[in-house]
Amino acid sequence: MVSGLYVGLMSGTSLDGVDGVLADFAGPPDIPPRVLGHAHAPFDDALRATLLRLNRSGPDELHTAALAANALMRHYARVVAELVRTAGTAPGRVRALGAHGQTVRHRPLEFDGTGYTLQLMNGALLAELSGIDVVCDFRSRDVAAGGQGAPLVPALHAALFGRAGIAGAVLNLGGIANLTLLHADGRVQGFDTGPANALLDLWCRRHRGLPFDADGRLAASGRVDEALLARMLAEPYFDRAPPKSTGRDLFDADWLDRHLRGVRGALPPEDVQATLAELTARSVAAALLRCAPRTTQLLVCGGGAANADLMRRLRARLPTIGVEDTGTRGVPPQQVEALAFAWLAHAYVERRAGNVASVTGARGPRILGALYPAG
């Protein structure tokens, strides 16, 4: 009997580490997968700094990127080992694992009309370390077909959370915020709305030496500076029509510092943090109300779902929409994206399309990924 077990691995733009899930896809096609286990491995400071540095041009990039990819695979392999150990199974019983890799550049449709998206990955090494077939490089085929290559999670969001006749939405608050719109008539849309944890974490590290603002306490202690917020909201990306996607190529330290230089006087760190949190809440709310005004429920996943201040700001900006985290629907917020890459690996093995062309703008459905068989 062919195994229905798949592993999904995700390391996102927040650069907090690797999340992995072990999921069972053995049920009928219309039944969502069942998560059997979740594991997390944080990045050490050296790897995190290297990955952040690779988001921009620098000396000896190819050498640095190759070694960073190898180090990343060792983090991935530790997560895989923990998943199979705690599940009491063996690597040979897992049909395949889907691994996102670490995005260091994302420039679809630019330069030559095709552009590129680049995730640090060494599928061959991960197959050797894990003893499991590895499916990776999910975004590039969609880009080759004229798409953004992102976001790729809406297909899973629709399978997990879509309800006939109900207009809902799913918000992933990772380094970048992205929305999936689940229309009442069954249509699915999705796009990146703008920054989330990438800038919030950056500022918290810079001024508090902490990896993130736990519960949004720093932001909650500050006041929104409306002049700074207005400058940031004038960023043209926010007004672009989807399909669209973004990342640290745009919303990085230089972007933030450029806007801070335009504000008269120095702001207290807590006021900047509050303003960044409000930037995420307002940009998400504006995008949702503009593109799906009939939405009645917003489900939130990703690390930002644990940020009480940010969730409060979202509820304040969306008073007629029920805002909850995905745990209320049976999938903890930190597991959703990793589960999406298990879903994509399963789609590859089943020779099914993994993209949603109405989301990415690709010319049509495409089977996503490349396979690195186990030994």
C-alpha positions as YAML, in Angstrom:
chain: A
units: angstrom
residues:
- id: 1
  name: MET
  ca: [0.00, 0.00, 0.00]
- id: 2
  name: VAL
  ca: [1.36, 3.45, -0.95]
- id: 3
  name: SER
  ca: [1.99, 5.66, 2.08]
- id: 4
  name: GLY
  ca: [-0.11, 8.76, 2.61]
- id: 5
  name: LEU
  ca: [2.49, 10.36, 4.88]
- id: 6
  name: TYR
  ca: [4.12, 13.60, 3.76]
- id: 7
  name: VAL
  ca: [6.38, 16.14, 5.45]
- id: 8
  name: GLY
  ca: [6.14, 19.87, 4.80]
- id: 9
  name: LEU
  ca: [8.98, 22.28, 5.65]
- id: 10
  name: MET
  ca: [8.78, 26.05, 5.65]
- id: 11
  name: SER
  ca: [11.28, 28.79, 6.45]
- id: 12
  name: GLY
  ca: [9.87, 32.21, 5.65]
- id: 13
  name: THR
  ca: [10.83, 35.85, 5.36]
- id: 14
  name: SER
  ca: [10.56, 36.31, 9.13]
- id: 15
  name: LEU
  ca: [13.84, 34.32, 9.41]
- id: 16
  name: ASP
  ca: [12.83, 32.85, 12.75]
- id: 17
  name: GLY
  ca: [13.64, 29.26, 11.79]
- id: 18
  name: VAL
  ca: [12.11, 26.16, 10.21]
- id: 19
  name: ASP
  ca: [8.62, 24.82, 10.83]
- id: 20
  name: GLY
  ca: [7.77, 21.28, 9.82]
- id: 21
  name: VAL
  ca: [4.70, 19.07, 9.91]
- id: 22
  name: LEU
  ca: [4.05, 15.40, 9.30]
- id: 23
  name: ALA
  ca: [0.67, 14.97, 7.63]
- id: 24
  name: ASP
  ca: [-1.49, 12.08, 6.54]
- id: 25
  name: PHE
  ca: [-3.08, 12.38, 3.08]
- id: 26
  name: ALA
  ca: [-4.52, 8.87, 3.09]
- id: 27
  name: GLY
  ca: [-8.15, 9.99, 3.12]
- id: 28
  name: PRO
  ca: [-10.42, 10.72, 0.12]
- id: 29
  name: PRO
  ca: [-9.39, 13.66, -2.10]
- id: 30
  name: ASP
  ca: [-12.11, 15.90, -0.67]
- id: 31
  name: ILE
  ca: [-10.97, 15.30, 2.94]
- id: 32
  name: PRO
  ca: [-8.24, 17.68, 4.20]
- id: 33
  name: PRO
  ca: [-4.95, 16.13, 5.38]
- id: 34
  name: ARG
  ca: [-4.54, 15.30, 9.05]
- id: 35
  name: VAL
  ca: [-1.54, 16.78, 10.87]
- id: 36
  name: LEU
  ca: [0.23, 14.11, 12.93]
- id: 37
  name: GLY
  ca: [3.07, 16.21, 14.30]
- id: 38
  name: HIS
  ca: [4.77, 19.62, 14.29]
- id: 39
  name: ALA
  ca: [8.39, 20.58, 15.00]
- id: 40
  name: HIS
  ca: [10.37, 23.82, 14.94]
- id: 41
  name: ALA
  ca: [14.09, 24.53, 14.74]
- id: 42
  name: PRO
  ca: [15.19, 28.15, 15.30]
- id: 43
  name: PHE
  ca: [17.98, 29.63, 13.21]
- id: 44
  name: ASP
  ca: [21.22, 30.37, 15.03]
- id: 45
  name: ASP
  ca: [22.33, 33.99, 14.88]
- id: 46
  name: ALA
  ca: [25.11, 33.32, 12.35]
- id: 47
  name: LEU
  ca: [22.83, 31.62, 9.82]
- id: 48
  name: ARG
  ca: [20.12, 34.21, 10.27]
- id: 49
  name: ALA
  ca: [22.62, 37.03, 9.65]
- id: 50
  name: THR
  ca: [23.94, 35.29, 6.53]
- id: 51
  name: LEU
  ca: [20.45, 34.75, 5.12]
- id: 52
  name: LEU
  ca: [19.57, 38.37, 5.78]
- id: 53
  name: ARG
  ca: [22.79, 39.53, 4.11]
- id: 54
  name: LEU
  ca: [22.00, 37.47, 1.01]
- id: 55
  name: ASN
  ca: [18.86, 39.50, 0.42]
- id: 56
  name: ARG
  ca: [21.10, 42.11, -1.19]
- id: 57
  name: SER
  ca: [24.18, 42.10, -3.37]
- id: 58
  name: GLY
  ca: [27.52, 41.57, -1.67]
- id: 59
  name: PRO
  ca: [30.98, 40.02, -2.05]
- id: 60
  name: ASP
  ca: [31.37, 36.33, -2.87]
- id: 61
  name: GLU
  ca: [27.60, 35.78, -2.98]
- id: 62
  name: LEU
  ca: [27.70, 32.42, -4.79]
- id: 63
  name: HIS
  ca: [30.06, 30.85, -2.26]
- id: 64
  name: THR
  ca: [28.14, 32.29, 0.69]
- id: 65
  name: ALA
  ca: [24.79, 31.20, -0.72]
- id: 66
  name: ALA
  ca: [25.94, 27.64, -1.42]
- id: 67
  name: LEU
  ca: [27.23, 27.13, 2.11]
- id: 68
  name: ALA
  ca: [24.14, 28.80, 3.61]
- id: 69
  name: ALA
  ca: [21.94, 26.40, 1.66]
- id: 70
  name: ASN
  ca: [23.89, 23.45, 3.08]
- id: 71
  name: ALA
  ca: [23.50, 24.80, 6.62]
- id: 72
  name: LEU
  ca: [19.79, 25.34, 6.02]
- id: 73
  name: MET
  ca: [19.39, 21.72, 4.88]
- id: 74
  name: ARG
  ca: [20.89, 20.53, 8.16]
- id: 75
  name: HIS
  ca: [18.26, 22.53, 10.02]
- id: 76
  name: TYR
  ca: [15.61, 20.99, 7.78]
- id: 77
  name: ALA
  ca: [16.96, 17.51, 8.37]
- id: 78
  name: ARG
  ca: [16.82, 17.96, 12.16]
- id: 79
  name: VAL
  ca: [13.17, 18.93, 11.91]
- id: 80
  name: VAL
  ca: [12.42, 15.89, 9.73]
- id: 81
  name: ALA
  ca: [14.20, 13.57, 12.16]
- id: 82
  name: GLU
  ca: [12.22, 15.00, 15.07]
- id: 83
  name: LEU
  ca: [8.92, 14.58, 13.20]
- id: 84
  name: VAL
  ca: [9.45, 10.93, 12.31]
- id: 85
  name: ARG
  ca: [10.87, 10.12, 15.76]
- id: 86
  name: THR
  ca: [7.97, 11.60, 17.70]
- id: 87
  name: ALA
  ca: [5.47, 9.97, 15.33]
- id: 88
  name: GLY
  ca: [7.08, 6.59, 15.93]
- id: 89
  name: THR
  ca: [7.55, 5.98, 12.21]
- id: 90
  name: ALA
  ca: [10.54, 5.64, 9.88]
- id: 91
  name: PRO
  ca: [11.78, 7.87, 7.03]
- id: 92
  name: GLY
  ca: [11.08, 5.07, 4.55]
- id: 93
  name: ARG
  ca: [7.37, 5.26, 5.36]
- id: 94
  name: VAL
  ca: [7.14, 8.92, 4.31]
- id: 95
  name: ARG
  ca: [6.16, 9.20, 0.65]
- id: 96
  name: ALA
  ca: [7.85, 12.58, 0.09]
- id: 97
  name: LEU
  ca: [8.71, 15.84, 1.77]
- id: 98
  name: GLY
  ca: [8.01, 19.28, 0.36]
- id: 99
  name: ALA
  ca: [10.56, 21.96, 1.22]
- id: 100
  name: HIS
  ca: [10.21, 25.63, 0.45]
- id: 101
  name: GLY
  ca: [13.83, 26.71, 0.80]
- id: 102
  name: GLN
  ca: [14.77, 30.22, 1.91]
- id: 103
  name: THR
  ca: [13.78, 33.06, -0.39]
- id: 104
  name: VAL
  ca: [16.65, 35.50, -0.83]
- id: 105
  name: ARG
  ca: [15.49, 37.25, -4.02]
- id: 106
  name: HIS
  ca: [12.02, 37.53, -5.51]
- id: 107
  name: ARG
  ca: [11.75, 39.53, -8.75]
- id: 108
  name: PRO
  ca: [9.06, 37.92, -10.94]
- id: 109
  name: LEU
  ca: [8.28, 39.50, -14.35]
- id: 110
  name: GLU
  ca: [11.12, 42.01, -14.00]
- id: 111
  name: PHE
  ca: [14.21, 42.75, -16.13]
- id: 112
  name: ASP
  ca: [13.53, 40.44, -19.12]
- id: 113
  name: GLY
  ca: [9.77, 39.94, -18.83]
- id: 114
  name: THR
  ca: [10.15, 36.64, -16.96]
- id: 115
  name: GLY
  ca: [12.25, 37.61, -13.97]
- id: 116
  name: TYR
  ca: [13.11, 35.08, -11.31]
- id: 117
  name: THR
  ca: [12.54, 33.90, -7.77]
- id: 118
  name: LEU
  ca: [15.42, 32.40, -5.84]
- id: 119
  name: GLN
  ca: [15.13, 30.10, -2.83]
- id: 120
  name: LEU
  ca: [18.28, 28.75, -1.19]
- id: 121
  name: MET
  ca: [17.91, 24.99, -1.36]
- id: 122
  name: ASN
  ca: [20.00, 21.84, -1.80]
- id: 123
  name: GLY
  ca: [17.47, 19.12, -2.51]
- id: 124
  name: ALA
  ca: [20.14, 16.51, -3.13]
- id: 125
  name: LEU
  ca: [21.72, 17.08, 0.28]
- id: 126
  name: LEU
  ca: [18.35, 17.03, 2.04]
- id: 127
  name: ALA
  ca: [17.47, 13.73, 0.33]
- id: 128
  name: GLU
  ca: [20.77, 12.28, 1.56]
- id: 129
  name: LEU
  ca: [20.30, 13.58, 5.10]
- id: 130
  name: SER
  ca: [16.64, 12.64, 5.48]
- id: 131
  name: GLY
  ca: [16.35, 9.43, 3.49]
- id: 132
  name: ILE
  ca: [13.10, 10.75, 1.97]
- id: 133
  name: ASP
  ca: [12.21, 11.86, -1.56]
- id: 134
  name: VAL
  ca: [12.47, 15.65, -1.67]
- id: 135
  name: VAL
  ca: [10.20, 17.88, -3.74]
- id: 136
  name: CYS
  ca: [11.32, 21.52, -3.86]
- id: 137
  name: ASP
  ca: [11.68, 24.53, -6.20]
- id: 138
  name: PHE
  ca: [7.94, 25.11, -6.27]
- id: 139
  name: ARG
  ca: [7.86, 28.75, -7.34]
- id: 140
  name: SER
  ca: [9.99, 28.84, -10.49]
- id: 141
  name: ARG
  ca: [7.58, 26.93, -12.76]
- id: 142
  name: ASP
  ca: [4.80, 29.39, -12.03]
- id: 143
  name: VAL
  ca: [7.17, 32.27, -12.79]
- id: 144
  name: ALA
  ca: [8.18, 30.57, -16.06]
- id: 145
  name: ALA
  ca: [4.47, 30.46, -16.93]
- id: 146
  name: GLY
  ca: [4.16, 34.22, -16.49]
- id: 147
  name: GLY
  ca: [3.08, 34.18, -12.84]
- id: 148
  name: GLN
  ca: [4.29, 35.75, -9.63]
- id: 149
  name: GLY
  ca: [5.32, 32.41, -8.15]
- id: 150
  name: ALA
  ca: [3.55, 33.54, -4.97]
- id: 151
  name: PRO
  ca: [1.59, 33.16, -2.88]
- id: 152
  name: LEU
  ca: [1.30, 29.37, -3.19]
- id: 153
  name: VAL
  ca: [-0.75, 28.66, -0.05]
- id: 154
  name: PRO
  ca: [-4.24, 29.72, -1.32]
- id: 155
  name: ALA
  ca: [-5.00, 26.28, -2.77]
- id: 156
  name: LEU
  ca: [-4.54, 24.71, 0.66]
- id: 157
  name: HIS
  ca: [-6.42, 27.56, 2.33]
- id: 158
  name: ALA
  ca: [-9.36, 26.85, 0.06]
- id: 159
  name: ALA
  ca: [-9.25, 23.12, 0.84]
- id: 160
  name: LEU
  ca: [-9.00, 23.66, 4.60]
- id: 161
  name: PHE
  ca: [-11.14, 26.70, 5.20]
- id: 162
  name: GLY
  ca: [-13.37, 27.33, 2.18]
- id: 163
  name: ARG
  ca: [-17.11, 27.02, 2.79]
- id: 164
  name: ALA
  ca: [-19.71, 27.05, 0.04]
- id: 165
  name: GLY
  ca: [-21.81, 30.20, 0.04]
- id: 166
  name: ILE
  ca: [-19.65, 31.98, 2.63]
- id: 167
  name: ALA
  ca: [-17.25, 34.80, 1.80]
- id: 168
  name: GLY
  ca: [-14.15, 34.28, 3.92]
- id: 169
  name: ALA
  ca: [-10.47, 35.13, 3.86]
- id: 170
  name: VAL
  ca: [-7.23, 33.79, 5.28]
- id: 171
  name: LEU
  ca: [-4.38, 36.08, 6.33]
- id: 172
  name: ASN
  ca: [-0.86, 34.76, 6.78]
- id: 173
  name: LEU
  ca: [1.22, 37.06, 8.97]
- id: 174
  name: GLY
  ca: [4.78, 35.97, 8.31]
- id: 175
  name: GLY
  ca: [7.60, 38.29, 7.37]
- id: 176
  name: ILE
  ca: [5.25, 39.48, 4.64]
- id: 177
  name: ALA
  ca: [1.46, 39.52, 4.99]
- id: 178
  name: ASN
  ca: [-0.53, 37.68, 2.35]
- id: 179
  name: LEU
  ca: [-4.27, 37.31, 1.88]
- id: 180
  name: THR
  ca: [-6.32, 34.48, 0.40]
- id: 181
  name: LEU
  ca: [-9.83, 35.52, -0.64]
- id: 182
  name: LEU
  ca: [-12.36, 32.68, -0.58]
- id: 183
  name: HIS
  ca: [-15.38, 34.09, -2.38]
- id: 184
  name: ALA
  ca: [-18.87, 32.74, -1.73]
- id: 185
  name: ASP
  ca: [-19.12, 31.59, -5.36]
- id: 186
  name: GLY
  ca: [-16.01, 29.41, -5.03]
- id: 187
  name: ARG
  ca: [-13.52, 31.77, -6.67]
- id: 188
  name: VAL
  ca: [-10.09, 31.97, -5.05]
- id: 189
  name: GLN
  ca: [-7.81, 35.00, -5.14]
- id: 190
  name: GLY
  ca: [-4.68, 35.86, -3.20]
- id: 191
  name: PHE
  ca: [-1.76, 38.27, -3.02]
- id: 192
  name: ASP
  ca: [0.85, 39.79, -0.73]
- id: 193
  name: THR
  ca: [-0.49, 42.89, 0.98]
- id: 194
  name: GLY
  ca: [2.82, 44.22, 2.30]
- id: 195
  name: PRO
  ca: [5.12, 43.96, 5.33]
- id: 196
  name: ALA
  ca: [4.31, 42.21, 8.58]
- id: 197
  name: ASN
  ca: [6.89, 40.63, 10.90]
- id: 198
  name: ALA
  ca: [9.88, 41.49, 8.70]
- id: 199
  name: LEU
  ca: [9.84, 45.15, 9.76]
- id: 200
  name: LEU
  ca: [8.40, 44.59, 13.23]
- id: 201
  name: ASP
  ca: [11.14, 42.09, 14.09]
- id: 202
  name: LEU
  ca: [13.84, 44.26, 12.50]
- id: 203
  name: TRP
  ca: [12.94, 47.24, 14.67]
- id: 204
  name: CYS
  ca: [12.60, 45.15, 17.83]
- id: 205
  name: ARG
  ca: [16.05, 43.62, 17.30]
- id: 206
  name: ARG
  ca: [17.58, 46.99, 16.59]
- id: 207
  name: HIS
  ca: [16.18, 48.76, 19.67]
- id: 208
  name: ARG
  ca: [15.50, 46.01, 22.21]
- id: 209
  name: GLY
  ca: [17.91, 43.27, 21.16]
- id: 210
  name: LEU
  ca: [15.02, 40.82, 21.03]
- id: 211
  name: PRO
  ca: [14.13, 38.56, 18.08]
- id: 212
  name: PHE
  ca: [10.50, 39.70, 18.07]
- id: 213
  name: ASP
  ca: [7.99, 41.84, 19.95]
- id: 214
  name: ALA
  ca: [6.31, 39.25, 22.19]
- id: 215
  name: ASP
  ca: [2.53, 39.79, 22.25]
- id: 216
  name: GLY
  ca: [3.16, 43.18, 20.60]
- id: 217
  name: ARG
  ca: [3.98, 44.69, 23.99]
- id: 218
  name: LEU
  ca: [6.46, 47.23, 22.60]
- id: 219
  name: ALA
  ca: [3.98, 48.36, 19.95]
- id: 220
  name: ALA
  ca: [1.16, 48.52, 22.48]
- id: 221
  name: SER
  ca: [3.23, 50.86, 24.68]
- id: 222
  name: GLY
  ca: [3.71, 53.37, 21.87]
- id: 223
  name: ARG
  ca: [1.62, 55.83, 19.86]
- id: 224
  name: VAL
  ca: [1.10, 55.77, 16.11]
- id: 225
  name: ASP
  ca: [2.88, 58.60, 14.33]
- id: 226
  name: GLU
  ca: [0.40, 59.54, 11.64]
- id: 227
  name: ALA
  ca: [2.96, 61.48, 9.59]
- id: 228
  name: LEU
  ca: [5.29, 58.48, 9.37]
- id: 229
  name: LEU
  ca: [2.37, 56.16, 8.69]
- id: 230
  name: ALA
  ca: [1.16, 58.38, 5.84]
- id: 231
  name: ARG
  ca: [4.62, 58.38, 4.27]
- id: 232
  name: MET
  ca: [4.83, 54.61, 4.42]
- id: 233
  name: LEU
  ca: [1.30, 54.07, 3.11]
- id: 234
  name: ALA
  ca: [2.21, 56.20, 0.08]
- id: 235
  name: GLU
  ca: [4.38, 53.29, -1.13]
- id: 236
  name: PRO
  ca: [3.07, 52.52, -4.66]
- id: 237
  name: TYR
  ca: [3.01, 48.77, -3.99]
- id: 238
  name: PHE
  ca: [-0.04, 49.12, -1.76]
- id: 239
  name: ASP
  ca: [-2.15, 50.54, -4.60]
- id: 240
  name: ARG
  ca: [-1.07, 48.01, -7.23]
- id: 241
  name: ALA
  ca: [-3.80, 45.67, -8.38]
- id: 242
  name: PRO
  ca: [-3.22, 41.92, -7.90]
- id: 243
  name: PRO
  ca: [-1.76, 39.57, -8.89]
- id: 244
  name: LYS
  ca: [1.22, 40.86, -6.98]
- id: 245
  name: SER
  ca: [3.86, 39.62, -4.55]
- id: 246
  name: THR
  ca: [6.68, 41.21, -2.62]
- id: 247
  name: GLY
  ca: [9.37, 40.54, -0.03]
- id: 248
  name: ARG
  ca: [12.56, 41.91, 1.49]
- id: 249
  name: ASP
  ca: [13.59, 43.07, -1.98]
- id: 250
  name: LEU
  ca: [11.30, 46.04, -1.26]
- id: 251
  name: PHE
  ca: [10.35, 46.10, 2.43]
- id: 252
  name: ASP
  ca: [13.76, 46.05, 4.10]
- id: 253
  name: ALA
  ca: [15.82, 48.15, 6.51]
- id: 254
  name: ASP
  ca: [16.67, 50.68, 3.79]
- id: 255
  name: TRP
  ca: [12.95, 51.16, 3.01]
- id: 256
  name: LEU
  ca: [12.17, 51.82, 6.66]
- id: 257
  name: ASP
  ca: [15.15, 54.10, 7.28]
- id: 258
  name: ARG
  ca: [14.34, 56.13, 4.18]
- id: 259
  name: HIS
  ca: [10.87, 56.88, 5.55]
- id: 260
  name: LEU
  ca: [12.18, 57.61, 9.03]
- id: 261
  name: ARG
  ca: [14.55, 60.24, 7.62]
- id: 262
  name: GLY
  ca: [11.54, 62.09, 6.23]
- id: 263
  name: VAL
  ca: [9.91, 62.54, 9.65]
- id: 264
  name: ARG
  ca: [10.74, 65.65, 11.68]
- id: 265
  name: GLY
  ca: [12.49, 64.80, 14.93]
- id: 266
  name: ALA
  ca: [13.48, 61.49, 16.43]
- id: 267
  name: LEU
  ca: [10.65, 59.18, 17.41]
- id: 268
  name: PRO
  ca: [10.72, 56.94, 20.50]
- id: 269
  name: PRO
  ca: [11.30, 53.29, 19.51]
- id: 270
  name: GLU
  ca: [7.90, 52.26, 20.84]
- id: 271
  name: ASP
  ca: [6.17, 54.82, 18.61]
- id: 272
  name: VAL
  ca: [7.92, 53.47, 15.53]
- id: 273
  name: GLN
  ca: [6.93, 49.93, 16.54]
- id: 274
  name: ALA
  ca: [3.32, 51.01, 17.02]
- id: 275
  name: THR
  ca: [3.36, 52.71, 13.63]
- id: 276
  name: LEU
  ca: [4.76, 49.61, 11.92]
- id: 277
  name: ALA
  ca: [2.05, 47.46, 13.51]
- id: 278
  name: GLU
  ca: [-0.58, 49.93, 12.35]
- id: 279
  name: LEU
  ca: [0.95, 49.89, 8.85]
- id: 280
  name: THR
  ca: [0.38, 46.13, 8.66]
- id: 281
  name: ALA
  ca: [-3.17, 46.36, 10.04]
- id: 282
  name: ARG
  ca: [-4.23, 49.24, 7.79]
- id: 283
  name: SER
  ca: [-2.67, 47.85, 4.61]
- id: 284
  name: VAL
  ca: [-4.28, 44.44, 5.21]
- id: 285
  name: ALA
  ca: [-7.68, 45.94, 6.02]
- id: 286
  name: ALA
  ca: [-7.61, 48.27, 3.03]
- id: 287
  name: ALA
  ca: [-6.72, 45.43, 0.67]
- id: 288
  name: LEU
  ca: [-9.40, 43.13, 2.06]
- id: 289
  name: LEU
  ca: [-12.17, 45.73, 1.94]
- id: 290
  name: ARG
  ca: [-11.17, 46.85, -1.55]
- id: 291
  name: CYS
  ca: [-10.96, 43.38, -3.09]
- id: 292
  name: ALA
  ca: [-13.51, 41.39, -1.07]
- id: 293
  name: PRO
  ca: [-15.90, 43.79, 0.71]
- id: 294
  name: ARG
  ca: [-18.44, 41.02, 1.43]
- id: 295
  name: THR
  ca: [-16.01, 39.03, 3.56]
- id: 296
  name: THR
  ca: [-17.58, 37.93, 6.84]
- id: 297
  name: GLN
  ca: [-14.68, 36.06, 8.47]
- id: 298
  name: LEU
  ca: [-10.90, 36.47, 8.47]
- id: 299
  name: LEU
  ca: [-8.78, 33.56, 9.70]
- id: 300
  name: VAL
  ca: [-5.22, 34.48, 10.69]
- id: 301
  name: CYS
  ca: [-2.18, 32.19, 10.63]
- id: 302
  name: GLY
  ca: [1.59, 32.58, 10.81]
- id: 303
  name: GLY
  ca: [3.69, 33.93, 13.65]
- id: 304
  name: GLY
  ca: [1.81, 37.23, 13.69]
- id: 305
  name: ALA
  ca: [-1.33, 35.47, 14.88]
- id: 306
  name: ALA
  ca: [0.35, 35.27, 18.31]
- id: 307
  name: ASN
  ca: [0.84, 39.06, 18.37]
- id: 308
  name: ALA
  ca: [-2.05, 40.23, 20.57]
- id: 309
  name: ASP
  ca: [-1.52, 43.91, 19.70]
- id: 310
  name: LEU
  ca: [-1.54, 43.26, 15.97]
- id: 311
  name: MET
  ca: [-4.68, 41.13, 16.22]
- id: 312
  name: ARG
  ca: [-6.35, 43.91, 18.21]
- id: 313
  name: ARG
  ca: [-5.46, 46.43, 15.51]
- id: 314
  name: LEU
  ca: [-6.87, 44.17, 12.81]
- id: 315
  name: ARG
  ca: [-10.15, 43.79, 14.69]
- id: 316
  name: ALA
  ca: [-10.35, 47.56, 15.14]
- id: 317
  name: ARG
  ca: [-9.88, 48.10, 11.40]
- id: 318
  name: LEU
  ca: [-12.35, 45.34, 10.46]
- id: 319
  name: PRO
  ca: [-15.20, 45.80, 12.97]
- id: 320
  name: THR
  ca: [-17.83, 44.01, 10.84]
- id: 321
  name: ILE
  ca: [-15.63, 40.99, 10.10]
- id: 322
  name: GLY
  ca: [-14.94, 38.18, 12.54]
- id: 323
  name: VAL
  ca: [-11.17, 37.95, 13.06]
- id: 324
  name: GLU
  ca: [-9.90, 34.68, 14.56]
- id: 325
  name: ASP
  ca: [-6.80, 32.56, 14.27]
- id: 326
  name: THR
  ca: [-6.89, 29.30, 12.31]
- id: 327
  name: GLY
  ca: [-6.67, 27.28, 15.52]
- id: 328
  name: THR
  ca: [-10.40, 27.87, 15.91]
- id: 329
  name: ARG
  ca: [-10.81, 25.82, 12.72]
- id: 330
  name: GLY
  ca: [-8.55, 22.98, 13.80]
- id: 331
  name: VAL
  ca: [-5.15, 23.99, 12.40]
- id: 332
  name: PRO
  ca: [-2.78, 25.91, 14.73]
- id: 333
  name: PRO
  ca: [-1.48, 29.11, 13.10]
- id: 334
  name: GLN
  ca: [2.19, 28.02, 13.09]
- id: 335
  name: GLN
  ca: [1.42, 24.82, 11.17]
- id: 336
  name: VAL
  ca: [-0.50, 26.18, 8.18]
- id: 337
  name: GLU
  ca: [2.37, 27.18, 5.88]
- id: 338
  name: ALA
  ca: [4.40, 24.04, 6.52]
- id: 339
  name: LEU
  ca: [1.27, 22.00, 5.81]
- id: 340
  name: ALA
  ca: [0.95, 23.87, 2.51]
- id: 341
  name: PHE
  ca: [4.31, 22.50, 1.36]
- id: 342
  name: ALA
  ca: [3.35, 18.97, 2.35]
- id: 343
  name: TRP
  ca: [0.22, 19.58, 0.25]
- id: 344
  name: LEU
  ca: [2.35, 20.77, -2.68]
- id: 345
  name: ALA
  ca: [4.60, 17.70, -2.44]
- id: 346
  name: HIS
  ca: [1.48, 15.51, -2.48]
- id: 347
  name: ALA
  ca: [0.17, 17.40, -5.51]
- id: 348
  name: TYR
  ca: [3.48, 16.84, -7.32]
- id: 349
  name: VAL
  ca: [3.45, 13.10, -6.59]
- id: 350
  name: GLU
  ca: [-0.17, 12.89, -7.78]
- id: 351
  name: ARG
  ca: [0.71, 14.94, -10.90]
- id: 352
  name: ARG
  ca: [-1.79, 17.65, -9.99]
- id: 353
  name: ALA
  ca: [-1.35, 21.38, -10.45]
- id: 354
  name: GLY
  ca: [-0.09, 23.16, -7.36]
- id: 355
  name: ASN
  ca: [-0.66, 26.76, -8.37]
- id: 356
  name: VAL
  ca: [-3.87, 28.75, -8.62]
- id: 357
  name: ALA
  ca: [-3.56, 30.82, -11.79]
- id: 358
  name: SER
  ca: [-6.17, 33.35, -10.61]
- id: 359
  name: VAL
  ca: [-3.82, 34.07, -7.69]
- id: 360
  name: THR
  ca: [-0.40, 34.18, -9.34]
- id: 361
  name: GLY
  ca: [-1.36, 35.38, -12.81]
- id: 362
  name: ALA
  ca: [0.25, 32.38, -14.50]
- id: 363
  name: ARG
  ca: [-1.01, 31.33, -17.94]
- id: 364
  name: GLY
  ca: [-2.69, 28.29, -16.41]
- id: 365
  name: PRO
  ca: [-2.39, 25.41, -13.94]
- id: 366
  name: ARG
  ca: [1.08, 23.92, -13.59]
- id: 367
  name: ILE
  ca: [2.59, 20.98, -11.75]
- id: 368
  name: LEU
  ca: [5.09, 22.63, -9.40]
- id: 369
  name: GLY
  ca: [8.37, 21.32, -8.09]
- id: 370
  name: ALA
  ca: [11.42, 19.23, -8.86]
- id: 371
  name: LEU
  ca: [12.16, 15.80, -7.40]
- id: 372
  name: TYR
  ca: [15.32, 14.59, -5.65]
- id: 373
  name: PRO
  ca: [14.81, 10.88, -4.89]
- id: 374
  name: ALA
  ca: [16.12, 9.34, -1.68]
- id: 375
  name: GLY
  ca: [19.07, 6.98, -1.95]
...
